């Protein structure tokens, strides 16, 4: 038998690749997180993580456990809802950033709608900055998006690094301004790219602005320039720009779940969807 609390801890570590961040997400001591993982490894008889003082990586058995853990927790939630007789109802306004358009997030939402047919789920896909503004204004109940470095709010879903990407055949001329493909304000990756180039003293020019990820991808595939993007979500047909191009480091980025101020049924439904997203966090990457 696999303990659901240990499986949730395993998923949190697998998604953040950090025992410290997993402990912060779950509200547990780091020693408790380590204990949960160790007990799960004892139960399976397999090593699930390869870890040292500097890094945490999933082993091959750990990768296999990801799918099992997610499905076990999904069934556990369904059984709890069935036997407690609680049925979620009401309107749930959910916002997801453009970053997740090409991931398997729709599968998570489809399963949620199947499990909770009486919840009226309304989806908004927008820039992360715009979603946070709407959440603060009370126009959304739950948001899955990037957060700014100075913003501590939100429950960590995944931690990643921003990288420069573009068409494979793109060549940057070091004597000319960097051609940029960006979201409009208040795009978080836009701000990070401009700040990094300004700090480096590198000239730049904007060759494409689009509020749609598909629009940015089309421009990048056409060779119009480079864009800042999450390393774990690089779209098909695009590649990382090599270090020899001399572009500045963009730093790390957090994707979080943030709740709105509404209480009652909306809060309960938002918490249920948040649990589903956290349990299926390994789907929030490019297939």
N, C-alpha and C positions, 0 to 999 in steps of 0.2 A: 504494500500500500504506500502511495506517495502522499506525503503531507502537503496540503494546499499552501500552507504558510511557507514551507520550504521551497515549493515551486514558484511562488510569487517572488521570493527573495532571489532565486536562481534567475528568473526572467529580468529582474531589476539589474542584477550584476551583468547579465549577458547584454543588455541593451545599453548600459552606461560604460561597460568595461572598466568599472571602478567600484571597489568595495565601499569606499568612502561616500561616493555619490549615491550608491544604492542605499546605504544606510540613511542618508539624508532624505532620499525620496520616500522611504518606507517609515521613517520616524523611529528607527531602531539604532541600537549601539552597533558600532562596527564589529565588535566581538560577536554579537548575536548573528549578524550577517555571515560572518566566517563560520560560525557554528552551524547555521542552517545549510550552507553549501557543503560543509564537511559531512553532515549527517546524510544529505542527499547523495553524495558520492559514496558513502558507506552503504546506503540502501541499494544503489545501482551496481556497486562493485566496480565502478569506472571513474576515472578522473575526468571531470567535466571542464575544468579550466587549467590552462597552463599559466602559472603566475610566478613573478619574481618581484623584487623591490621596485621595479620601474614600470611594469606593464602587466595587463591581464588579457588573456586571449582564450577564446573557446577552443577546446580540443575537437577532434572529429566526433567523439561521443557527445560532447557538449552541443555541437551543431544539431545532432540527431535529437537530443533532449528538448531543444527549442520547440519543435513542432509538437512533441508529445505533451510538454508542459502546458502549452497554449490550449490544446484540445481538452486536456484533463480539467483545466480551470474553467473553460467554457461550459463543459458538461456539469461541473460542480455548481456554477452559478445558476444554470437552468434547473437543476434539482432543488437547490435552495429556494428559488422562486416558486417552483411548483408546489413543494410541500409546506411552505409557509403561507401559501395562498395570497401572496402579494403580487399585484399586477400594476405595473407602472402605467400611468396615464398622463395626458397633458401635452403641452407644447414645449418642444426643446429646440432652441435656436443655437445651432452649432456652426462655428466658423473654422475653416481649415486653410492654411496658407497655400499659396501656389506651389510650394516645394513638393507637396504630396500628390500632385495631380497624376504623376506617372508611377505611383507606388500602388500597393494593394490595399490602401485605405478603403476603397469601395467594398472590398470583401468584409471588412470589419463592420462597416455601416449596414451592409446587407444582413449580416448575422444578427446585429443588434435589432434591426427592424423585424426580423423573423421572431426573435425572442420576446420582443415588446411591441406587438402590433398596435396597441392602443396609444403609443407615444407618437405624436405628430412631429416628426423630425424635419427641421428646416435647415438646409445646408447653404452656407455662404462661403465662397472661395474668393479670397482677396489677399492683398499684401499683408505681411505680418504686422507692420506698423498700423495699418488701417484697422485690422481686426482688434488689436489692443485698444485702439481709440473707441471702437464700437462697444467693446466689452465694458470699458470704463463708463461709457454713457448709458449702460443698461440695455443696449440693443442686441446683445448676445448673451447666452447663458454659459457657453463653454467654448474655449478657443484652443486649437492646436496650432502653434506657430513658433517662429523664432522669437527670442527675447533679446533686448539690448543688454550690453555688458553690464551697465550700471543698474539694471532692473533685477531685484532679487525675487520677484513674484513668480509664481508658477511651479508646477510639479514637473521635475525633469523627466522627459521621455527618452531623449537620446542626446549624446554629446558628440560633436563632430568638428571637423576643421574646414574652414573655407579655403578653396583653391581657385586658381585661374583656369578656365577651360575655354576651348575653341575648336575650330575645325582642325583636323589632323594636318592638312596641308598649309595651314596659316603660318606665315612667317612675319615676325614683327621687326620693323626697321628701328634700330636703337636711336637713330637721329631724327625720328619723327614722333609726334605725339601718339600715345597709346590709344588705339581705337576701342571705345568702350560700348558694350551692350548692357543696358541697365533697366531696372524697374524705375518708374517715376517716384518722386517723394511720396510718402515717407518710407520708402524701401530700405530695409536694414542692410542688405548686401550692397545696395547702391552707396549708402553712406560709408560703409566700411571700405569699399573700393576707392572712393574719392579721398577719404582720409589717409589711406595707405600711400597712394600716389603723391598726394600733397606733401606728406611727411618725407617721402623719398626725394622730393623735388623733381619728379618726373612729369613732363607735360602730358596732357591727355585731351581727347576730344570724344564727344558722344556721337556714335554713329547710328544707334537705334535705341529708342525708348518704347517699352511696351509693358502694360499691366498684366499681360498674359505670359505664362511660362512658355507656352507653345510659340508665341510670337518671338520671344527671345531665342528659343532654340532654332527657329527657322533662320533668324538673322545670323546666328553663330555658325550654323551649317553652311550658310552662303559665304562664309569667310569675311563678314563685315567687321569682325573684331573679337574681343575677348570679354568674358563675363565672370563675375565672382559667383561661386556656387558651392554647395555642400559637397565634400569629397565623397560621401556615401550615396549621393543621389545624382551622380553624373549621368545625363541623358544619353541614350544610344546615339551614335554618330558623332559624339564629341569626345575630346580627350583632354587630359591635363596639359597645361602649357609647361614645357620643360624649364628647369631652373636656369638654364643658360640664357633664357630670354631676359633675365634680370628684373623680373617683376617683384614687387615687395611682398612680404608675408602678410597674409590677411588675418591670421589668428584663428581662434576657436569660436564655436557657436553652439548655443544650447537650443534645443527644441523642447517646448514645455506645454503643459496643459494648464490653463488658467480659467478659474470659475468666475462667473458674474455674480452680481449682488442678489439676484432673485432667490427667494426661499420657497418652501413648499414642494409641490410636485415637480417643478422645474429643476430645483436643486437635486432632488432624489434621482430624477432621470439623468441629469448631467453627471452625477456621481457614478451611475451604472455605466454610462457610455465611457467615462474616463477609465473605469476598471477594464472595460473591454479593449480599449486602445492600449493600455499598459500591458495587458495580457498578450495582445497581438503585436507588440512593438517590433518584433523581428520582421513584420510585413511592411514596416514603414521604411523601406529602402527600395532602390530600383531592382526589379526582378532580374 
